[in-house]
Amino acid sequence: WFLALLLSLWRLMCSFITHWIRLAVPLEKHTLDLNKPTTNISLRMPKKRDRVAFNTDHAVEDLRRYCQIEMETGDFELLAGFPPKPIPMNQRSKTLKEAGLLNSAVDVRVFSSGEEKRRN
């Protein structure tokens, strides 16, 4: 029980620190350049659906940041394709075009507090 208590305190402390870091360093959404090629991505988040325009050379990380700002959490994964499969963490630096996400539908799956994240 002692180890469980320590783990709970650790998670609480990490959550608290993350919250204050987000307040100190606010995230910014991507900037759309209409002089470059664009694409629309349909985002299916837990509480809303959104169709968002991106440039084709925006990175997958820009998509993640947009979701993080909209949902106010960073504890989620992105899924794309049919059937939906997680977008691996090693693709964060790839462009939306390189990742095959142009004009796609992306599901956003939020992790529950006790759920273990998938490691890709």
Phi, psi and omega in degrees: 000330180295318179296320178297321178295315178298318179296318178296317178296321179298313179298319179297316180296317179297319178297317180298314180295316178300318179300314181289327176294318178298324178290323182285324182235087183293142177281151177240141177286162179295160176249127181273126177257108184289352177274354179249162177299142181239164176216155176249132178242127176273118180257127176251094180266163184305322185250358178197161174244144185215143173249117189240137177269135176227160167280150182295340179265006172293151181273159175303328178299326176296321176295315178299317181297319178302313180296319180299318179292316182295322184263350181058036174209152177248006185263072182208170173228154178259138179234138180217163178091181176223122353294153183302131178234146179300140173278117185300148180299332181285359177261003183304324184273350178289153176285163178300325178294313180298327181277357178073032184253010181296132180050043183252172172252130182237126175270142177246116182252117180274136178281138174284164187300327182262000185277141178275132178290146173284138180254115179243000000 
